[in-house]
Amino acid sequence: MLACVEGGVSMILSAEALSPAQKSVIEQILGRQILEAEAISLRAFAPPSVALPERQAAAENLRSFLEGDRPRAGVSDEECEAALLEALRSERPTFAQMP
């Protein structure tokens, strides 16, 4: 299956439909064996055209916003962290928190 998406091309392949050479390359990239029942998703896209200084400024603005001293209406840091993790997991079910 091949699909055009905004800014690139995306495809989903069945592992059982791959040639041995294709399967080998994908396993090398993933660093593990793939199961016959798995589907493999590939996507190619152009990198963002935002210059490094602009990306750094945006990151700093976000960091300042997130770390700023704003009243939280009595919400603890733990509650804020739990709410953020809940939001991430609801949007990305495979999200895994880094140690």
C-alpha positions in Angstrom: 0.0 0.0 0.0 1.4 3.4 -1.0 -0.1 6.7 0.0 0.8 10.2 -0.8 0.8 12.4 2.3 1.4 16.1 2.7 5.1 16.6 2.2 6.1 13.1 1.3 5.2 9.5 0.7 4.0 6.8 3.2 3.5 3.1 2.8 2.5 0.1 5.0 3.9 -3.2 4.1 3.1 -6.7 5.4 6.2 -8.5 6.7 5.2 -11.7 5.0 5.2 -9.9 1.6 8.8 -8.7 1.9 11.7 -10.3 0.1 14.4 -11.8 2.3 16.7 -8.8 1.3 14.0 -6.2 2.2 13.3 -8.0 5.5 17.0 -8.1 6.3 17.4 -4.4 5.7 14.4 -3.5 7.8 15.6 -5.8 10.7 19.0 -4.0 10.6 17.3 -0.6 10.8 15.0 -1.7 13.6 17.7 -3.7 15.4 15.4 -6.7 15.9 13.7 -9.4 14.0 10.3 -8.7 12.5 7.5 -11.2 12.8 5.6 -12.4 9.8 2.3 -11.0 11.2 3.7 -7.5 11.6 3.0 -4.6 9.4 5.8 -2.2 8.6 5.1 1.5 8.1 7.6 3.6 6.1 7.4 7.4 5.5 9.7 9.7 3.7 9.3 13.5 4.0 11.2 16.7 3.5 12.8 18.1 6.6 11.4 21.3 8.0 12.6 24.4 6.3 12.9 26.4 9.6 16.4 27.7 10.2 18.3 26.5 13.2 18.2 29.9 15.0 14.4 30.0 14.6 14.0 26.4 16.0 16.3 27.3 18.9 14.2 30.4 19.7 11.0 28.5 19.5 12.4 25.8 21.8 13.5 28.4 24.3 10.1 30.2 24.2 8.4 26.9 24.9 10.8 26.0 27.7 10.2 29.5 29.3 6.4 29.0 29.0 6.5 25.5 30.5 8.9 26.4 33.3 7.5 29.9 34.0 6.2 30.9 37.4 2.4 30.9 36.8 -0.2 30.3 39.4 -1.6 26.7 39.1 -4.7 27.1 41.1 -3.5 24.8 43.8 -2.4 22.0 41.4 0.8 20.2 42.5 3.7 19.4 40.2 2.8 15.7 40.5 -0.8 16.4 39.3 0.5 18.5 36.4 2.9 15.7 35.4 0.1 13.1 35.6 -2.2 15.3 33.5 0.5 15.7 30.9 1.3 12.0 30.7 -2.5 11.2 30.4 -2.7 13.6 27.5 0.3 12.1 25.8 -0.9 8.6 26.2 -4.4 9.4 25.0 -3.0 10.9 21.7 -0.1 8.4 21.4 -1.1 5.0 23.0 2.5 3.7 22.4 4.1 6.6 24.3 6.7 5.4 26.8 8.1 7.7 29.3 11.9 8.0 29.3 13.6 7.0 32.6 
